[in-house]
Amino acid sequence: MTKICYPCGDKRKARGAFQKCSTEQIKEIKVKIMKKSTIIRASALSVAALMAATSLVGCGGSASSDGGSKSDGAKKGSVYYLNFKPEQDKDWQALAAKYTEETGVKVTVETAAEGTYESTLTAAMDKDNAPTLFQVNGPVGLANWKDYCYDLKDSGLYSQLINQDFALKDGDSVYGVAYVVETYGIIYNKTLLKKYFDSDFATIKSIDKLNNFAALKTVADEIQAHASDLGVKGAFTSAGMDSSSDWRFKTHLANLPIYYEYKADGITSTNAIKGTYLDNYKNIFDLYITDSTCAPTDLANKTATDAVTEFTSGEAVFYQNGTWEYTGIKDAGLTDDELGMLPIYIGVDGEENQGLCTGSENYWCVNKNASEDDINATLDFVNWCVTSETGTAAMADNMGFVIPFKNAKEATNVFVKADAEYTAAGKTPVSWNFTTMPSEDWKNGVGTALTQYAAGTGSWDDVKTAFVQGWATEYAKANG
């Protein structure tokens, strides 16, 4: 499917080939002044409660899809959803078609290309036919788009939340509702890892001993040294740094040093990150790029597709990604019995008690500037998604989602189950703190520095500068 980077008008078919618009291009399109707001964020421990709650409600019957909505207006309106997640595009298209068939209400789903959501949303909101339903990634994203957000406090969608911490609030107003809670870590191939455990060269002999960075490095180093004996190309899939893949490292992996710094300092956000755990960040990134299916100098052009193909074809044992990849991995032929997920260990004291990284950066917002009929239609649609048997089954079974709503169906996703098992064993989930990262430009600066470091054209000091000084600079810009 061809997708468009609207500010540039660029069309390309390869996922990950889409260019990113510069800050200057986005600013040219934007016509509003952004205001800072105080946000309530969901904590990882709340997510743990959600996992337990979805297990309890999973066997319940479906609810009516009209709770808290305004059906009369909806019959006259339509829905235009700008979706953030390319991996679920076909599932949203199918669910939208089912809703239209059932209700007669037109639902259009458009999916932004990987890495272009903010620029695509910016351009789309400047058109006459703007999205009625869009997404923000948390407090920072909401600060940019709050002036466009309909207050959801009286909506059926908000009333269906199992915990109101899964909402983005400003005072008494509710501007965003998390519709999925996700988990990421190091996905592994159980069959290949067992082959390593059973070998005569393995120092680590069981998964329960693989519970810290030192053990992970030992395993990865020995797999890399004996790759031909195990029939693999490397311990880890390629850490691709093109736009389809670099978010795994400049955002998701970067969450780990931020999480531990916030935890040590007893804070939940900051205007000036100190970089206390950047040497630990280097530990894990070095492991990814040296014990890999390719040379570090090749990473600039490696894509998300390259990584998942290497994993599903058995070329690598480990693959950093999340619950959202479950369906694609299964479709490629791997079974639940072959799949597991480890925490991302970076060499911090006490990490043996660390769980997986669990949270949300996917909050639905309804465009308050849409017509009343379209607003009502949109409220009906999202409420139907999280209450009807058709909607909840599609989100759990097809999309592999855990959704934080009363009528949620228990997910069959094996990675979701792994997270629940870690939590039940007393491991502490790692919260998603990248929603406090000051800007997309900060992420891109870190990504560029990582790419140059891997290629040998930059130093780790450049990564530290992008991380620490870049944070202070971008925070000042956003909050100046």
ChimeraX attribute file (.defattr): number of C-alpha atoms within 10 A of each C-alpha:
attribute: neighborCount
match mode: 1-to-1
recipient: residues
	/A:1	8
	/A:2	9
	/A:3	18
	/A:4	18
	/A:5	23
	/A:6	17
	/A:7	20
	/A:8	16
	/A:9	8
	/A:10	11
	/A:11	14
	/A:12	15
	/A:13	12
	/A:14	14
	/A:15	18
	/A:16	21
	/A:17	17
	/A:18	22
	/A:19	18
	/A:20	20
	/A:21	17
	/A:22	12
	/A:23	11
	/A:24	9
	/A:25	13
	/A:26	17
	/A:27	12
	/A:28	10
	/A:29	15
	/A:30	15
	/A:31	11
	/A:32	11
	/A:33	8
	/A:34	15
	/A:35	13
	/A:36	15
	/A:37	15
	/A:38	12
	/A:39	18
	/A:40	17
	/A:41	21
	/A:42	22
	/A:43	19
	/A:44	21
	/A:45	16
	/A:46	17
	/A:47	25
	/A:48	19
	/A:49	15
	/A:50	22
	/A:51	22
	/A:52	14
	/A:53	18
	/A:54	21
	/A:55	14
	/A:56	15
	/A:57	15
	/A:58	16
	/A:59	12
	/A:60	13
	/A:61	13
	/A:62	18
	/A:63	15
	/A:64	11
	/A:65	21
	/A:66	17
	/A:67	18
	/A:68	16
	/A:69	23
	/A:70	19
	/A:71	17
	/A:72	11
	/A:73	17
	/A:74	22
	/A:75	17
	/A:76	15
	/A:77	20
	/A:78	22
	/A:79	27
	/A:80	20
	/A:81	21
	/A:82	21
	/A:83	22
	/A:84	24
	/A:85	16
	/A:86	16
	/A:87	15
	/A:88	19
	/A:89	18
	/A:90	14
	/A:91	15
	/A:92	24
	/A:93	15
	/A:94	12
	/A:95	20
	/A:96	22
	/A:97	18
	/A:98	15
	/A:99	18
	/A:100	16
	/A:101	11
	/A:102	9
	/A:103	12
	/A:104	13
	/A:105	22
	/A:106	18
	/A:107	22
	/A:108	17
	/A:109	21
	/A:110	17
	/A:111	23
	/A:112	23
	/A:113	27
	/A:114	23
	/A:115	26
	/A:116	22
	/A:117	21
	/A:118	20
	/A:119	24
	/A:120	23
	/A:121	23
	/A:122	19
	/A:123	19
	/A:124	17
	/A:125	20
	/A:126	13
	/A:127	9
	/A:128	8
	/A:129	10
	/A:130	19
	/A:131	24
	/A:132	27
	/A:133	24
	/A:134	23
	/A:135	25
	/A:136	27
	/A:137	19
	/A:138	26
	/A:139	23
	/A:140	20
	/A:141	20
	/A:142	27
	/A:143	18
	/A:144	18
	/A:145	21
	/A:146	23
	/A:147	16
	/A:148	17
	/A:149	21
	/A:150	19
	/A:151	19
	/A:152	22
	/A:153	17
	/A:154	12
	/A:155	18
	/A:156	22
	/A:157	27
	/A:158	22
	/A:159	17
	/A:160	19
	/A:161	21
	/A:162	18
	/A:163	18
	/A:164	19
	/A:165	16
	/A:166	27
	/A:167	25
	/A:168	26
	/A:169	24
	/A:170	17
	/A:171	10
	/A:172	8
	/A:173	15
	/A:174	22
	/A:175	28
	/A:176	30
	/A:177	26
	/A:178	27
	/A:179	24
	/A:180	20
	/A:181	23
	/A:182	22
	/A:183	25
	/A:184	27
	/A:185	26
	/A:186	18
	/A:187	24
	/A:188	21
	/A:189	22
	/A:190	18
	/A:191	14
	/A:192	21
	/A:193	22
	/A:194	13
	/A:195	13
	/A:196	25
	/A:197	18
	/A:198	13
	/A:199	15
	/A:200	8
	/A:201	13
	/A:202	16
	/A:203	13
	/A:204	18
	/A:205	17
	/A:206	13
	/A:207	12
	/A:208	7
	/A:209	11
	/A:210	19
	/A:211	18
	/A:212	21
	/A:213	22
	/A:214	14
	/A:215	16
	/A:216	21
	/A:217	20
	/A:218	15
	/A:219	21
	/A:220	24
	/A:221	18
	/A:222	18
	/A:223	29
	/A:224	22
	/A:225	15
	/A:226	19
	/A:227	20
	/A:228	11
	/A:229	12
	/A:230	19
	/A:231	14
	/A:232	21
	/A:233	21
	/A:234	28
	/A:235	31
	/A:236	30
	/A:237	27
	/A:238	31
	/A:239	31
	/A:240	26
	/A:241	25
	/A:242	22
	/A:243	25
	/A:244	21
	/A:245	24
	/A:246	28
	/A:247	20
	/A:248	21
	/A:249	22
	/A:250	23
	/A:251	21
	/A:252	19
	/A:253	23
	/A:254	23
	/A:255	23
	/A:256	25
	/A:257	22
	/A:258	27
	/A:259	20
	/A:260	17
	/A:261	20
	/A:262	18
	/A:263	12
	/A:264	10
	/A:265	8
	/A:266	9
	/A:267	10
	/A:268	15
	/A:269	17
	/A:270	15
	/A:271	15
	/A:272	17
	/A:273	18
	/A:274	17
	/A:275	17
	/A:276	15
	/A:277	19
	/A:278	20
	/A:279	15
	/A:280	18
	/A:281	21
	/A:282	17
	/A:283	17
	/A:284	18
	/A:285	18
	/A:286	15
	/A:287	18
	/A:288	24
	/A:289	23
	/A:290	20
	/A:291	25
	/A:292	25
	/A:293	24
	/A:294	18
	/A:295	13
	/A:296	22
	/A:297	15
	/A:298	16
	/A:299	20
	/A:300	20
	/A:301	16
	/A:302	20
	/A:303	23
	/A:304	24
	/A:305	15
	/A:306	15
	/A:307	23
	/A:308	22
	/A:309	16
	/A:310	22
	/A:311	26
	/A:312	19
	/A:313	13
	/A:314	19
	/A:315	23
	/A:316	31
	/A:317	28
	/A:318	29
	/A:319	24
	/A:320	24
	/A:321	22
	/A:322	21
	/A:323	25
	/A:324	20
	/A:325	18
	/A:326	23
	/A:327	17
	/A:328	15
	/A:329	18
	/A:330	15
	/A:331	10
	/A:332	13
	/A:333	10
	/A:334	18
	/A:335	12
	/A:336	16
	/A:337	10
	/A:338	13
	/A:339	18
	/A:340	17
	/A:341	26
	/A:342	26
	/A:343	26
	/A:344	24
	/A:345	26
	/A:346	25
	/A:347	20
	/A:348	15
	/A:349	9
	/A:350	8
	/A:351	17
	/A:352	17
	/A:353	16
	/A:354	21
	/A:355	26
	/A:356	28
	/A:357	27
	/A:358	25
	/A:359	27
	/A:360	25
	/A:361	21
	/A:362	21
	/A:363	22
	/A:364	25
	/A:365	26
	/A:366	26
	/A:367	25
	/A:368	18
	/A:369	16
	/A:370	21
	/A:371	14
	/A:372	15
	/A:373	19
	/A:374	26
	/A:375	25
	/A:376	25
	/A:377	28
	/A:378	27
	/A:379	27
	/A:380	26
	/A:381	26
	/A:382	20
	/A:383	25
	/A:384	23
	/A:385	22
	/A:386	29
	/A:387	26
	/A:388	19
	/A:389	19
	/A:390	15
	/A:391	23
	/A:392	26
	/A:393	21
	/A:394	20
	/A:395	25
	/A:396	20
	/A:397	16
	/A:398	19
	/A:399	24
	/A:400	25
	/A:401	27
	/A:402	27
	/A:403	25
	/A:404	25
	/A:405	25
	/A:406	22
	/A:407	24
	/A:408	33
	/A:409	29
	/A:410	27
	/A:411	24
	/A:412	16
	/A:413	22
	/A:414	18
	/A:415	27
	/A:416	26
	/A:417	17
	/A:418	19
	/A:419	27
	/A:420	22
	/A:421	13
	/A:422	19
	/A:423	21
	/A:424	12
	/A:425	11
	/A:426	11
	/A:427	18
	/A:428	20
	/A:429	25
	/A:430	24
	/A:431	26
	/A:432	25
	/A:433	27
	/A:434	24
	/A:435	20
	/A:436	20
	/A:437	25
	/A:438	26
	/A:439	20
	/A:440	16
	/A:441	15
	/A:442	23
	/A:443	24
	/A:444	18
	/A:445	20
	/A:446	26
	/A:447	25
	/A:448	21
	/A:449	24
	/A:450	26
	/A:451	26
	/A:452	21
	/A:453	19
	/A:454	24
	/A:455	17
	/A:456	12
	/A:457	10
	/A:458	15
	/A:459	14
	/A:460	17
	/A:461	11
	/A:462	17
	/A:463	23
	/A:464	19
	/A:465	15
	/A:466	22
	/A:467	24
	/A:468	19
	/A:469	17
	/A:470	22
	/A:471	25
	/A:472	18
	/A:473	17
	/A:474	20
	/A:475	19
	/A:476	13
	/A:477	11
	/A:478	15
	/A:479	12
	/A:480	8
